[in-house]
Amino acid sequence: MDLYHYYDRTVGPFRNLSDVSVEEAKEILVRIKEEKPLSQSAGRDALYVEHRRSCEEILRREFAVKGGRMERRAPHYLVVEHSPWLSTWFENGAFLSIPVEEFDRSTLSFTYGDSMPTFSPLINDGKEYRRKLYNYEEILDIIRRYGLPQDWNDDGHCGPERYIEVHVWSDEVIGRYLREGCPGKQLGCHKIGN
């Protein structure tokens, strides 16, 4: 299993709005709206930052109940396998893929779909994976039963789940990538386009 991270190559990978203050995060969203109006992030409103942080508190709480190891306040975000939809999110899109074996699995949590709609009180469709966080072994069972959302719902016509979101609660592997750049096959780094 490979974990993918999509980003704007002019900004770089793993730039998390939750790693800065609320005010700075809102300023970044305003700049994105002005400078990169075609990116998906340009559509986020001022309330996005509060919603994101509220969702991250739920993720932390749920992961603590499962005995997960959290070395970060907010996770790094990746997805399970390639998501064609996410690959279109950025004007200067790029991605990297990292084999799941690179990670300490006790620092990984998963939601079947993006965590914000997964835990949204506005979505009440009765699907068993709503409002649930999974560890590695549990998500493998859900994948066996339902497959990858991008295989059956990449366009979103069957609901909000378009990929499986991965929450990486450690800087170990990500930090290695950021320090060493793209070490080729070791971290499976790839760029969209060139």
N, C-alpha and C positions, 0 to 999 in steps of 0.2 A: 504494500500500500504506500503510495506517495502522497505527501501533503503539499499543497500548492498555496503560494502567496502571490497575489496580484498587486501591482503597484504602478505608479507613474514613474517612468525611468528618469524624468527630469528632477524628481524629488527623492527617489530612492525607496528601498523596501523598509518595512516595519516602522513606518511613521505613524504612531498611534496618538489620536487626539486625547486619549485618556492619560497620556504621559505628561501633559501640560495642564496649566490651570484652566478652569472653565472659561474665563475671559479670553485667554490666548486661543483656546480651541474655537471659540466663536469668531474671533478675528481671522483665524485660518480659514474657516468656512466662508467668510465674506470674501477673502482673497481668492479662494477657489472659484466662487461664483463669478467674480470679475475677470480672472485671468484664464480660467479653464471652463468656460460655460458649457462645453459639450460633454464634460465628464459627468458620470452619474452622481458624484459627490456634490456637484453644483446644485442639485435639487434639494439638498438637506436644509431644513429651516433652523432657526435659532434654538428651537426646543430639542433638536436632535441630541445635543450634548448632554442635556439632563436625562433624556430617555436612555441614551447609551449608558451613562453612569448608573442609572437605576437598574438597568438590566445586568450590568456587571456585578452589582451587589447581590442580585439573585444568583448569578453564576457562582460567585464566591461562597455564598451560603450553602448552595446545593452541593458544590464540590467538597466543602468542608465536611458535610454530612457523610459523603462517600469516602472520606479519609484521604482525599487528594492532597498533594503537596504543592503549596503555593509559595513561590519565591518572589512573585510580583504582585502589586496591588491590582493591576488590570492585565488581562492576558494579551499575548500576541495572537492575531487571527490568521488562520489558514483554512483550507477546505480539503476534504478527502477527494483525491483524484482531480483531474482537469475539469473545470467548469467553463463550457463555451460562453455562457452568458457573462460570467465575471471577467472573462478575457476581453470584453468590449467596454469595460467600465471607464477606462482611462484614455485620454487623447493620445498619450505616448505610452501605451501599455507595455508592460513587461511582466514576467513572472519567474519564480524560481520554484523548483520542486525539491523536496527533501524526503528521503525514505523515512517512514515512521520508526524504523529500527535505530535511527540516529538519536531519538529522544528517550528520556527516562519516562516510561508510560505513566508513572504515578504523577507526572506533571501535566498530563493531557486530559481534557474533558471535551465532550462532543454534544452538539445538539443536531437533531435531524431537521435540517433547515437552519436558516439564520436565527440566532438567539433572540433577536428583538421580536419577530412575529411568533417565535416558539413560545415566549413567555408573555405575549400581549394578551391583556384581558379582553380585547376586542375580537379575538379569533376563537370561536367556540364551535369548532367542527367535529369535536368528539374523537379526533384521531389520537391513538394511544401515545404518540410521541410528543404531543403538545404538553408544554409546561414540565418537560423532563430533561434532565441532564444525564449523560451517560459517561461511564469510564470506557476504556479501550475494549475490554471483553464484551461489555454490554452493547456497544455500537456495532461490533462485528455481528452479533445476533440480529440486530435491527436491519443491518445491510443484507444479511441472508434472507430475511423475510420480505423486505420492501425494495431492495436494490438501491442504486444510487439515484437520488432525485434528478440529477442532470440527465439521466438516461430516459426518464419518463415525463419530466416536467421542466425542461430547460427554458421553455417560453413562459412558464408560470400559469398556464391555463388550468391546472389542476389544484392550485393553491399556492401559498407563499414559499413552500419548500422547493428550492432549486438546487441545493447542494447541502452537504453535511459540513457544518462549521466545526472547526477544531480550535480549542482554546489552549494555548501553550503558556503555562504559568511559570516558566523559567526562562532566563536569558542565556543559558549555557550554549545550546546549539545555535540559536539566533545570534548571540554575541560573537561566536566563532565566525559565522558568515560575515557579520558586519566588520570584524577586525581583519579578516583575511581576504575580503572581497569574494568573488565567485571562484572557489577552488575547483571548478570543473566537475568531474564525475563524483567527487566525494559528497557534495551536496546536491548534485543533479541540477545545477543552475541553468536555466534556459531563458532566452529573451523572445518576446513575441516580435515577429518581423525579422529583425537581424539579431 
